[in-house]
Amino acid sequence: MTRTRVRLTFPSNLIQEPILYHLVKDFDIVINIRRADVKEDYGWVALEMEAGEDTLARGVKWLKDKGVQVDPIERDVIA
């Protein structure tokens, strides 16, 4: 199992979409939401994801293909 931390930034057209649900259900990725801020027209989530390396790569590709910006987090987001 591989664990990675990312910040997902959602454009306004994806705010109402169940993106994280599909990431868990369709890709079998274990997620841990560390922080989040979701508004009517914009949102971001700091997320830990854990799965096999290939599974994580497919999940991240799917997120990007959907229009979610995926940025790695280099340090822990909880102070």
HTML snippet that shows the backbone in 3Dmol.js (N, CA, C, O; Angstrom):
<script src="https://3Dmol.org/build/3Dmol-min.js"></script>
<div id="view" style="width:600px;height:400px;position:relative"></div>
<script>
const pdb = `
ATOM      1  N   MET A   1       0.842  -1.190   0.000  1.00  0.00           N
ATOM      2  CA  MET A   1       0.000   0.000   0.000  1.00  0.00           C
ATOM      3  C   MET A   1       0.881   1.245   0.000  1.00  0.00           C
ATOM      4  O   MET A   1       1.918   1.307   0.660  1.00  0.00           O
ATOM      5  N   THR A   2       0.431   2.217  -0.755  1.00  0.00           N
ATOM      6  CA  THR A   2       1.115   3.498  -0.846  1.00  0.00           C
ATOM      7  C   THR A   2       0.185   4.570  -0.304  1.00  0.00           C
ATOM      8  O   THR A   2      -1.024   4.532  -0.528  1.00  0.00           O
ATOM      9  N   ARG A   3       0.759   5.517   0.405  1.00  0.00           N
ATOM     10  CA  ARG A   3      -0.024   6.637   0.935  1.00  0.00           C
ATOM     11  C   ARG A   3       0.534   7.928   0.355  1.00  0.00           C
ATOM     12  O   ARG A   3       1.747   8.130   0.297  1.00  0.00           O
ATOM     13  N   THR A   4      -0.371   8.792  -0.069  1.00  0.00           N
ATOM     14  CA  THR A   4       0.033  10.089  -0.600  1.00  0.00           C
ATOM     15  C   THR A   4      -0.908  11.154  -0.068  1.00  0.00           C
ATOM     16  O   THR A   4      -2.054  10.874   0.283  1.00  0.00           O
ATOM     17  N   ARG A   5      -0.407  12.377  -0.014  1.00  0.00           N
ATOM     18  CA  ARG A   5      -1.220  13.519   0.415  1.00  0.00           C
ATOM     19  C   ARG A   5      -1.324  14.489  -0.757  1.00  0.00           C
ATOM     20  O   ARG A   5      -0.332  14.825  -1.404  1.00  0.00           O
ATOM     21  N   VAL A   6      -2.545  14.925  -1.007  1.00  0.00           N
ATOM     22  CA  VAL A   6      -2.787  15.848  -2.116  1.00  0.00           C
ATOM     23  C   VAL A   6      -3.786  16.920  -1.700  1.00  0.00           C
ATOM     24  O   VAL A   6      -4.556  16.758  -0.753  1.00  0.00           O
ATOM     25  N   ARG A   7      -3.742  18.002  -2.435  1.00  0.00           N
ATOM     26  CA  ARG A   7      -4.765  19.044  -2.309  1.00  0.00           C
ATOM     27  C   ARG A   7      -5.555  19.013  -3.604  1.00  0.00           C
ATOM     28  O   ARG A   7      -5.007  19.186  -4.692  1.00  0.00           O
ATOM     29  N   LEU A   8      -6.845  18.791  -3.467  1.00  0.00           N
ATOM     30  CA  LEU A   8      -7.733  18.782  -4.619  1.00  0.00           C
ATOM     31  C   LEU A   8      -8.469  20.110  -4.668  1.00  0.00           C
ATOM     32  O   LEU A   8      -9.057  20.533  -3.673  1.00  0.00           O
ATOM     33  N   THR A   9      -8.440  20.763  -5.810  1.00  0.00           N
ATOM     34  CA  THR A   9      -9.141  22.027  -6.001  1.00  0.00           C
ATOM     35  C   THR A   9     -10.220  21.805  -7.048  1.00  0.00           C
ATOM     36  O   THR A   9      -9.952  21.354  -8.161  1.00  0.00           O
ATOM     37  N   PHE A  10     -11.442  22.132  -6.662  1.00  0.00           N
ATOM     38  CA  PHE A  10     -12.611  21.865  -7.501  1.00  0.00           C
ATOM     39  C   PHE A  10     -13.130  23.149  -8.121  1.00  0.00           C
ATOM     40  O   PHE A  10     -13.356  24.126  -7.407  1.00  0.00           O
ATOM     41  N   PRO A  11     -13.327  23.175  -9.447  1.00  0.00           N
ATOM     42  CA  PRO A  11     -13.980  24.320 -10.069  1.00  0.00           C
ATOM     43  C   PRO A  11     -15.475  24.321  -9.755  1.00  0.00           C
ATOM     44  O   PRO A  11     -16.014  23.321  -9.281  1.00  0.00           O
ATOM     45  N   SER A  12     -16.125  25.414 -10.010  1.00  0.00           N
ATOM     46  CA  SER A  12     -17.531  25.578  -9.635  1.00  0.00           C
ATOM     47  C   SER A  12     -18.438  24.505 -10.233  1.00  0.00           C
ATOM     48  O   SER A  12     -19.403  24.096  -9.586  1.00  0.00           O
ATOM     49  N   ASN A  13     -18.158  24.044 -11.434  1.00  0.00           N
ATOM     50  CA  ASN A  13     -19.038  23.061 -12.068  1.00  0.00           C
ATOM     51  C   ASN A  13     -18.948  21.672 -11.427  1.00  0.00           C
ATOM     52  O   ASN A  13     -19.773  20.808 -11.725  1.00  0.00           O
ATOM     53  N   LEU A  14     -17.963  21.443 -10.553  1.00  0.00           N
ATOM     54  CA  LEU A  14     -17.825  20.138  -9.905  1.00  0.00           C
ATOM     55  C   LEU A  14     -18.185  20.144  -8.423  1.00  0.00           C
ATOM     56  O   LEU A  14     -18.110  19.102  -7.771  1.00  0.00           O
ATOM     57  N   ILE A  15     -18.572  21.291  -7.879  1.00  0.00           N
ATOM     58  CA  ILE A  15     -18.849  21.392  -6.447  1.00  0.00           C
ATOM     59  C   ILE A  15     -19.959  20.437  -6.008  1.00  0.00           C
ATOM     60  O   ILE A  15     -19.883  19.868  -4.919  1.00  0.00           O
ATOM     61  N   GLN A  16     -20.967  20.257  -6.822  1.00  0.00           N
ATOM     62  CA  GLN A  16     -22.103  19.401  -6.459  1.00  0.00           C
ATOM     63  C   GLN A  16     -21.895  17.928  -6.823  1.00  0.00           C
ATOM     64  O   GLN A  16     -22.742  17.092  -6.507  1.00  0.00           O
ATOM     65  N   GLU A  17     -20.783  17.600  -7.481  1.00  0.00           N
ATOM     66  CA  GLU A  17     -20.512  16.220  -7.902  1.00  0.00           C
ATOM     67  C   GLU A  17     -19.956  15.400  -6.738  1.00  0.00           C
ATOM     68  O   GLU A  17     -19.185  15.926  -5.936  1.00  0.00           O
ATOM     69  N   PRO A  18     -20.327  14.128  -6.628  1.00  0.00           N
ATOM     70  CA  PRO A  18     -19.806  13.269  -5.559  1.00  0.00           C
ATOM     71  C   PRO A  18     -18.440  12.676  -5.918  1.00  0.00           C
ATOM     72  O   PRO A  18     -18.290  11.457  -6.006  1.00  0.00           O
ATOM     73  N   ILE A  19     -17.461  13.533  -6.121  1.00  0.00           N
ATOM     74  CA  ILE A  19     -16.136  13.125  -6.585  1.00  0.00           C
ATOM     75  C   ILE A  19     -15.458  12.177  -5.597  1.00  0.00           C
ATOM     76  O   ILE A  19     -14.962  11.124  -5.996  1.00  0.00           O
ATOM     77  N   LEU A  20     -15.430  12.535  -4.324  1.00  0.00           N
ATOM     78  CA  LEU A  20     -14.740  11.698  -3.336  1.00  0.00           C
ATOM     79  C   LEU A  20     -15.431  10.347  -3.171  1.00  0.00           C
ATOM     80  O   LEU A  20     -14.769   9.329  -2.968  1.00  0.00           O
ATOM     81  N   TYR A  21     -16.749  10.338  -3.258  1.00  0.00           N
ATOM     82  CA  TYR A  21     -17.501   9.084  -3.209  1.00  0.00           C
ATOM     83  C   TYR A  21     -17.027   8.133  -4.311  1.00  0.00           C
ATOM     84  O   TYR A  21     -16.767   6.957  -4.057  1.00  0.00           O
ATOM     85  N   HIS A  22     -16.917   8.652  -5.532  1.00  0.00           N
ATOM     86  CA  HIS A  22     -16.500   7.818  -6.659  1.00  0.00           C
ATOM     87  C   HIS A  22     -15.045   7.383  -6.519  1.00  0.00           C
ATOM     88  O   HIS A  22     -14.686   6.276  -6.922  1.00  0.00           O
ATOM     89  N   LEU A  23     -14.217   8.238  -5.957  1.00  0.00           N
ATOM     90  CA  LEU A  23     -12.818   7.876  -5.740  1.00  0.00           C
ATOM     91  C   LEU A  23     -12.722   6.656  -4.820  1.00  0.00           C
ATOM     92  O   LEU A  23     -11.910   5.761  -5.055  1.00  0.00           O
ATOM     93  N   VAL A  24     -13.543   6.622  -3.783  1.00  0.00           N
ATOM     94  CA  VAL A  24     -13.560   5.495  -2.848  1.00  0.00           C
ATOM     95  C   VAL A  24     -14.243   4.279  -3.466  1.00  0.00           C
ATOM     96  O   VAL A  24     -13.684   3.182  -3.453  1.00  0.00           O
ATOM     97  N   LYS A  25     -15.433   4.462  -4.000  1.00  0.00           N
ATOM     98  CA  LYS A  25     -16.236   3.329  -4.485  1.00  0.00           C
ATOM     99  C   LYS A  25     -15.685   2.716  -5.771  1.00  0.00           C
ATOM    100  O   LYS A  25     -15.583   1.494  -5.877  1.00  0.00           O
ATOM    101  N   ASP A  26     -15.332   3.541  -6.736  1.00  0.00           N
ATOM    102  CA  ASP A  26     -14.915   3.033  -8.043  1.00  0.00           C
ATOM    103  C   ASP A  26     -13.454   2.583  -8.079  1.00  0.00           C
ATOM    104  O   ASP A  26     -13.097   1.698  -8.856  1.00  0.00           O
ATOM    105  N   PHE A  27     -12.605   3.192  -7.235  1.00  0.00           N
ATOM    106  CA  PHE A  27     -11.176   2.879  -7.271  1.00  0.00           C
ATOM    107  C   PHE A  27     -10.696   2.144  -6.022  1.00  0.00           C
ATOM    108  O   PHE A  27      -9.549   1.701  -5.976  1.00  0.00           O
ATOM    109  N   ASP A  28     -11.551   2.008  -5.011  1.00  0.00           N
ATOM    110  CA  ASP A  28     -11.186   1.327  -3.769  1.00  0.00           C
ATOM    111  C   ASP A  28      -9.984   1.984  -3.105  1.00  0.00           C
ATOM    112  O   ASP A  28      -9.076   1.311  -2.618  1.00  0.00           O
ATOM    113  N   ILE A  29      -9.999   3.313  -3.096  1.00  0.00           N
ATOM    114  CA  ILE A  29      -8.950   4.098  -2.445  1.00  0.00           C
ATOM    115  C   ILE A  29      -9.467   4.521  -1.074  1.00  0.00           C
ATOM    116  O   ILE A  29     -10.578   5.037  -0.946  1.00  0.00           O
ATOM    117  N   VAL A  30      -8.646   4.294  -0.053  1.00  0.00           N
ATOM    118  CA  VAL A  30      -8.985   4.723   1.302  1.00  0.00           C
ATOM    119  C   VAL A  30      -8.586   6.189   1.423  1.00  0.00           C
ATOM    120  O   VAL A  30      -7.441   6.551   1.154  1.00  0.00           O
ATOM    121  N   ILE A  31      -9.541   7.034   1.831  1.00  0.00           N
ATOM    122  CA  ILE A  31      -9.242   8.460   1.948  1.00  0.00           C
ATOM    123  C   ILE A  31      -9.385   8.920   3.394  1.00  0.00           C
ATOM    124  O   ILE A  31     -10.128   8.338   4.184  1.00  0.00           O
ATOM    125  N   ASN A  32      -8.657   9.970   3.712  1.00  0.00           N
ATOM    126  CA  ASN A  32      -8.741  10.631   5.003  1.00  0.00           C
ATOM    127  C   ASN A  32      -8.728  12.130   4.720  1.00  0.00           C
ATOM    128  O   ASN A  32      -7.710  12.674   4.294  1.00  0.00           O
ATOM    129  N   ILE A  33      -9.846  12.792   4.955  1.00  0.00           N
ATOM    130  CA  ILE A  33      -9.932  14.233   4.722  1.00  0.00           C
ATOM    131  C   ILE A  33      -9.255  14.936   5.887  1.00  0.00           C
ATOM    132  O   ILE A  33      -9.668  14.786   7.037  1.00  0.00           O
ATOM    133  N   ARG A  34      -8.211  15.707   5.584  1.00  0.00           N
ATOM    134  CA  ARG A  34      -7.452  16.402   6.628  1.00  0.00           C
ATOM    135  C   ARG A  34      -7.965  17.820   6.856  1.00  0.00           C
ATOM    136  O   ARG A  34      -8.036  18.283   7.994  1.00  0.00           O
ATOM    137  N   ARG A  35      -8.316  18.493   5.793  1.00  0.00           N
ATOM    138  CA  ARG A  35      -8.910  19.832   5.851  1.00  0.00           C
ATOM    139  C   ARG A  35      -9.708  20.043   4.579  1.00  0.00           C
ATOM    140  O   ARG A  35      -9.464  19.402   3.557  1.00  0.00           O
ATOM    141  N   ALA A  36     -10.670  20.958   4.663  1.00  0.00           N
ATOM    142  CA  ALA A  36     -11.466  21.252   3.476  1.00  0.00           C
ATOM    143  C   ALA A  36     -12.118  22.613   3.626  1.00  0.00           C
ATOM    144  O   ALA A  36     -12.355  23.094   4.734  1.00  0.00           O
ATOM    145  N   ASP A  37     -12.401  23.216   2.494  1.00  0.00           N
ATOM    146  CA  ASP A  37     -13.153  24.463   2.446  1.00  0.00           C
ATOM    147  C   ASP A  37     -13.963  24.435   1.158  1.00  0.00           C
ATOM    148  O   ASP A  37     -13.412  24.501   0.060  1.00  0.00           O
ATOM    149  N   VAL A  38     -15.267  24.337   1.310  1.00  0.00           N
ATOM    150  CA  VAL A  38     -16.142  24.251   0.143  1.00  0.00           C
ATOM    151  C   VAL A  38     -17.142  25.392   0.206  1.00  0.00           C
ATOM    152  O   VAL A  38     -17.863  25.553   1.191  1.00  0.00           O
ATOM    153  N   LYS A  39     -17.174  26.166  -0.841  1.00  0.00           N
ATOM    154  CA  LYS A  39     -18.105  27.274  -0.959  1.00  0.00           C
ATOM    155  C   LYS A  39     -19.025  27.004  -2.140  1.00  0.00           C
ATOM    156  O   LYS A  39     -18.935  25.954  -2.777  1.00  0.00           O
ATOM    157  N   GLU A  40     -19.886  27.927  -2.424  1.00  0.00           N
ATOM    158  CA  GLU A  40     -20.850  27.746  -3.504  1.00  0.00           C
ATOM    159  C   GLU A  40     -20.192  27.607  -4.878  1.00  0.00           C
ATOM    160  O   GLU A  40     -20.681  26.860  -5.725  1.00  0.00           O
ATOM    161  N   ASP A  41     -19.089  28.321  -5.101  1.00  0.00           N
ATOM    162  CA  ASP A  41     -18.479  28.352  -6.430  1.00  0.00           C
ATOM    163  C   ASP A  41     -17.043  27.851  -6.477  1.00  0.00           C
ATOM    164  O   ASP A  41     -16.394  27.964  -7.517  1.00  0.00           O
ATOM    165  N   TYR A  42     -16.531  27.304  -5.387  1.00  0.00           N
ATOM    166  CA  TYR A  42     -15.132  26.919  -5.327  1.00  0.00           C
ATOM    167  C   TYR A  42     -14.935  25.999  -4.127  1.00  0.00           C
ATOM    168  O   TYR A  42     -15.625  26.137  -3.116  1.00  0.00           O
ATOM    169  N   GLY A  43     -14.010  25.072  -4.233  1.00  0.00           N
ATOM    170  CA  GLY A  43     -13.738  24.224  -3.086  1.00  0.00           C
ATOM    171  C   GLY A  43     -12.383  23.564  -3.182  1.00  0.00           C
ATOM    172  O   GLY A  43     -11.852  23.359  -4.273  1.00  0.00           O
ATOM    173  N   TRP A  44     -11.827  23.231  -2.029  1.00  0.00           N
ATOM    174  CA  TRP A  44     -10.590  22.463  -1.991  1.00  0.00           C
ATOM    175  C   TRP A  44     -10.648  21.485  -0.823  1.00  0.00           C
ATOM    176  O   TRP A  44     -11.355  21.704   0.161  1.00  0.00           O
ATOM    177  N   VAL A  45      -9.891  20.409  -0.957  1.00  0.00           N
ATOM    178  CA  VAL A  45      -9.808  19.388   0.073  1.00  0.00           C
ATOM    179  C   VAL A  45      -8.353  18.945   0.186  1.00  0.00           C
ATOM    180  O   VAL A  45      -7.724  18.613  -0.820  1.00  0.00           O
ATOM    181  N   ALA A  46      -7.815  18.938   1.407  1.00  0.00           N
ATOM    182  CA  ALA A  46      -6.515  18.322   1.674  1.00  0.00           C
ATOM    183  C   ALA A  46      -6.812  16.886   2.059  1.00  0.00           C
ATOM    184  O   ALA A  46      -7.551  16.633   3.010  1.00  0.00           O
ATOM    185  N   LEU A  47      -6.240  15.949   1.325  1.00  0.00           N
ATOM    186  CA  LEU A  47      -6.670  14.563   1.391  1.00  0.00           C
ATOM    187  C   LEU A  47      -5.476  13.623   1.458  1.00  0.00           C
ATOM    188  O   LEU A  47      -4.501  13.798   0.729  1.00  0.00           O
ATOM    189  N   GLU A  48      -5.554  12.627   2.333  1.00  0.00           N
ATOM    190  CA  GLU A  48      -4.625  11.502   2.291  1.00  0.00           C
ATOM    191  C   GLU A  48      -5.322  10.389   1.530  1.00  0.00           C
ATOM    192  O   GLU A  48      -6.503  10.115   1.744  1.00  0.00           O
ATOM    193  N   MET A  49      -4.582   9.757   0.645  1.00  0.00           N
ATOM    194  CA  MET A  49      -5.133   8.630  -0.109  1.00  0.00           C
ATOM    195  C   MET A  49      -4.207   7.436   0.076  1.00  0.00           C
ATOM    196  O   MET A  49      -2.984   7.573   0.052  1.00  0.00           O
ATOM    197  N   GLU A  50      -4.810   6.258   0.260  1.00  0.00           N
ATOM    198  CA  GLU A  50      -4.018   5.052   0.433  1.00  0.00           C
ATOM    199  C   GLU A  50      -4.588   3.928  -0.424  1.00  0.00           C
ATOM    200  O   GLU A  50      -5.780   3.625  -0.373  1.00  0.00           O
ATOM    201  N   ALA A  51      -3.705   3.317  -1.215  1.00  0.00           N
ATOM    202  CA  ALA A  51      -4.066   2.202  -2.091  1.00  0.00           C
ATOM    203  C   ALA A  51      -2.777   1.711  -2.739  1.00  0.00           C
ATOM    204  O   ALA A  51      -1.697   2.228  -2.454  1.00  0.00           O
ATOM    205  N   GLY A  52      -2.891   0.725  -3.601  1.00  0.00           N
ATOM    206  CA  GLY A  52      -1.743   0.296  -4.388  1.00  0.00           C
ATOM    207  C   GLY A  52      -1.292   1.432  -5.301  1.00  0.00           C
ATOM    208  O   GLY A  52      -2.088   2.296  -5.668  1.00  0.00           O
ATOM    209  N   GLU A  53      -0.027   1.424  -5.659  1.00  0.00           N
ATOM    210  CA  GLU A  53       0.530   2.512  -6.469  1.00  0.00           C
ATOM    211  C   GLU A  53      -0.200   2.688  -7.798  1.00  0.00           C
ATOM    212  O   GLU A  53      -0.483   3.816  -8.201  1.00  0.00           O
ATOM    213  N   ASP A  54      -0.505   1.592  -8.477  1.00  0.00           N
ATOM    214  CA  ASP A  54      -1.224   1.670  -9.754  1.00  0.00           C
ATOM    215  C   ASP A  54      -2.632   2.219  -9.564  1.00  0.00           C
ATOM    216  O   ASP A  54      -3.111   3.010 -10.376  1.00  0.00           O
ATOM    217  N   THR A  55      -3.291   1.797  -8.490  1.00  0.00           N
ATOM    218  CA  THR A  55      -4.641   2.274  -8.197  1.00  0.00           C
ATOM    219  C   THR A  55      -4.641   3.771  -7.937  1.00  0.00           C
ATOM    220  O   THR A  55      -5.501   4.493  -8.442  1.00  0.00           O
ATOM    221  N   LEU A  56      -3.672   4.242  -7.146  1.00  0.00           N
ATOM    222  CA  LEU A  56      -3.571   5.683  -6.891  1.00  0.00           C
ATOM    223  C   LEU A  56      -3.340   6.454  -8.184  1.00  0.00           C
ATOM    224  O   LEU A  56      -3.940   7.507  -8.398  1.00  0.00           O
ATOM    225  N   ALA A  57      -2.479   5.939  -9.038  1.00  0.00           N
ATOM    226  CA  ALA A  57      -2.201   6.612 -10.307  1.00  0.00           C
ATOM    227  C   ALA A  57      -3.466   6.701 -11.166  1.00  0.00           C
ATOM    228  O   ALA A  57      -3.727   7.736 -11.780  1.00  0.00           O
ATOM    229  N   ARG A  58      -4.252   5.617 -11.211  1.00  0.00           N
ATOM    230  CA  ARG A  58      -5.502   5.646 -11.981  1.00  0.00           C
ATOM    231  C   ARG A  58      -6.498   6.623 -11.374  1.00  0.00           C
ATOM    232  O   ARG A  58      -7.184   7.342 -12.101  1.00  0.00           O
ATOM    233  N   GLY A  59      -6.585   6.655 -10.046  1.00  0.00           N
ATOM    234  CA  GLY A  59      -7.481   7.584  -9.375  1.00  0.00           C
ATOM    235  C   GLY A  59      -7.113   9.034  -9.619  1.00  0.00           C
ATOM    236  O   GLY A  59      -7.985   9.865  -9.875  1.00  0.00           O
ATOM    237  N   VAL A  60      -5.822   9.344  -9.541  1.00  0.00           N
ATOM    238  CA  VAL A  60      -5.369  10.719  -9.787  1.00  0.00           C
ATOM    239  C   VAL A  60      -5.620  11.109 -11.242  1.00  0.00           C
ATOM    240  O   VAL A  60      -6.035  12.234 -11.519  1.00  0.00           O
ATOM    241  N   LYS A  61      -5.373  10.188 -12.169  1.00  0.00           N
ATOM    242  CA  LYS A  61      -5.644  10.481 -13.583  1.00  0.00           C
ATOM    243  C   LYS A  61      -7.126  10.770 -13.792  1.00  0.00           C
ATOM    244  O   LYS A  61      -7.483  11.702 -14.512  1.00  0.00           O
ATOM    245  N   TRP A  62      -7.988   9.973 -13.165  1.00  0.00           N
ATOM    246  CA  TRP A  62      -9.438  10.189 -13.276  1.00  0.00           C
ATOM    247  C   TRP A  62      -9.821  11.562 -12.731  1.00  0.00           C
ATOM    248  O   TRP A  62     -10.607  12.280 -13.348  1.00  0.00           O
ATOM    249  N   LEU A  63      -9.264  11.929 -11.571  1.00  0.00           N
ATOM    250  CA  LEU A  63      -9.545  13.254 -11.001  1.00  0.00           C
ATOM    251  C   LEU A  63      -9.166  14.356 -11.978  1.00  0.00           C
ATOM    252  O   LEU A  63      -9.950  15.273 -12.222  1.00  0.00           O
ATOM    253  N   LYS A  64      -7.971  14.267 -12.534  1.00  0.00           N
ATOM    254  CA  LYS A  64      -7.503  15.297 -13.481  1.00  0.00           C
ATOM    255  C   LYS A  64      -8.376  15.329 -14.733  1.00  0.00           C
ATOM    256  O   LYS A  64      -8.710  16.399 -15.242  1.00  0.00           O
ATOM    257  N   ASP A  65      -8.741  14.146 -15.221  1.00  0.00           N
ATOM    258  CA  ASP A  65      -9.608  14.084 -16.406  1.00  0.00           C
ATOM    259  C   ASP A  65     -10.978  14.712 -16.140  1.00  0.00           C
ATOM    260  O   ASP A  65     -11.597  15.262 -17.051  1.00  0.00           O
ATOM    261  N   LYS A  66     -11.450  14.630 -14.892  1.00  0.00           N
ATOM    262  CA  LYS A  66     -12.731  15.254 -14.517  1.00  0.00           C
ATOM    263  C   LYS A  66     -12.621  16.774 -14.413  1.00  0.00           C
ATOM    264  O   LYS A  66     -13.640  17.466 -14.438  1.00  0.00           O
ATOM    265  N   GLY A  67     -11.396  17.307 -14.297  1.00  0.00           N
ATOM    266  CA  GLY A  67     -11.209  18.744 -14.167  1.00  0.00           C
ATOM    267  C   GLY A  67     -10.791  19.195 -12.778  1.00  0.00           C
ATOM    268  O   GLY A  67     -10.751  20.393 -12.497  1.00  0.00           O
ATOM    269  N   VAL A  68     -10.478  18.237 -11.905  1.00  0.00           N
ATOM    270  CA  VAL A  68     -10.010  18.563 -10.560  1.00  0.00           C
ATOM    271  C   VAL A  68      -8.510  18.835 -10.627  1.00  0.00           C
ATOM    272  O   VAL A  68      -7.763  18.063 -11.228  1.00  0.00           O
ATOM    273  N   GLN A  69      -8.072  19.924 -10.014  1.00  0.00           N
ATOM    274  CA  GLN A  69      -6.639  20.213  -9.930  1.00  0.00           C
ATOM    275  C   GLN A  69      -6.067  19.398  -8.777  1.00  0.00           C
ATOM    276  O   GLN A  69      -6.589  19.457  -7.664  1.00  0.00           O
ATOM    277  N   VAL A  70      -5.010  18.645  -9.025  1.00  0.00           N
ATOM    278  CA  VAL A  70      -4.398  17.779  -8.021  1.00  0.00           C
ATOM    279  C   VAL A  70      -2.977  18.260  -7.779  1.00  0.00           C
ATOM    280  O   VAL A  70      -2.149  18.239  -8.690  1.00  0.00           O
ATOM    281  N   ASP A  71      -2.687  18.696  -6.546  1.00  0.00           N
ATOM    282  CA  ASP A  71      -1.352  19.163  -6.172  1.00  0.00           C
ATOM    283  C   ASP A  71      -0.852  18.354  -4.989  1.00  0.00           C
ATOM    284  O   ASP A  71      -1.588  18.149  -4.024  1.00  0.00           O
ATOM    285  N   PRO A  72       0.405  17.888  -5.052  1.00  0.00           N
ATOM    286  CA  PRO A  72       0.939  17.133  -3.910  1.00  0.00           C
ATOM    287  C   PRO A  72       1.142  18.032  -2.701  1.00  0.00           C
ATOM    288  O   PRO A  72       1.416  19.225  -2.837  1.00  0.00           O
ATOM    289  N   ILE A  73       1.003  17.444  -1.512  1.00  0.00           N
ATOM    290  CA  ILE A  73       1.290  18.132  -0.258  1.00  0.00           C
ATOM    291  C   ILE A  73       2.559  17.500   0.286  1.00  0.00           C
ATOM    292  O   ILE A  73       2.631  16.285   0.468  1.00  0.00           O
ATOM    293  N   GLU A  74       3.545  18.322   0.541  1.00  0.00           N
ATOM    294  CA  GLU A  74       4.850  17.816   0.980  1.00  0.00           C
ATOM    295  C   GLU A  74       4.954  17.613   2.470  1.00  0.00           C
ATOM    296  O   GLU A  74       5.797  16.838   2.923  1.00  0.00           O
ATOM    297  N   ARG A  75       4.124  18.285   3.253  1.00  0.00           N
ATOM    298  CA  ARG A  75       4.216  18.179   4.705  1.00  0.00           C
ATOM    299  C   ARG A  75       2.820  17.931   5.275  1.00  0.00           C
ATOM    300  O   ARG A  75       1.817  18.043   4.571  1.00  0.00           O
ATOM    301  N   ASP A  76       2.777  17.597   6.544  1.00  0.00           N
ATOM    302  CA  ASP A  76       1.487  17.357   7.202  1.00  0.00           C
ATOM    303  C   ASP A  76       0.688  18.651   7.231  1.00  0.00           C
ATOM    304  O   ASP A  76       1.251  19.727   7.430  1.00  0.00           O
ATOM    305  N   VAL A  77      -0.610  18.548   7.034  1.00  0.00           N
ATOM    306  CA  VAL A  77      -1.447  19.742   6.979  1.00  0.00           C
ATOM    307  C   VAL A  77      -2.100  20.066   8.317  1.00  0.00           C
ATOM    308  O   VAL A  77      -2.778  21.086   8.442  1.00  0.00           O
ATOM    309  N   ILE A  78      -1.907  19.220   9.307  1.00  0.00           N
ATOM    310  CA  ILE A  78      -2.442  19.484  10.631  1.00  0.00           C
ATOM    311  C   ILE A  78      -1.332  20.042  11.509  1.00  0.00           C
ATOM    312  O   ILE A  78      -0.321  19.379  11.744  1.00  0.00           O
ATOM    313  N   ALA A  79      -1.524  21.259  11.990  1.00  0.00           N
ATOM    314  CA  ALA A  79      -0.479  21.893  12.806  1.00  0.00           C
ATOM    315  C   ALA A  79      -0.588  21.462  14.246  1.00  0.00           C
ATOM    316  O   ALA A  79       0.208  21.894  15.081  1.00  0.00           O
TER     317      ALA A  79
END
`;
const viewer = $3Dmol.createViewer("view");
viewer.addModel(pdb, "pdb");
viewer.setStyle({}, {cartoon: {color: "spectrum"}});
viewer.zoomTo();
viewer.render();
</script>
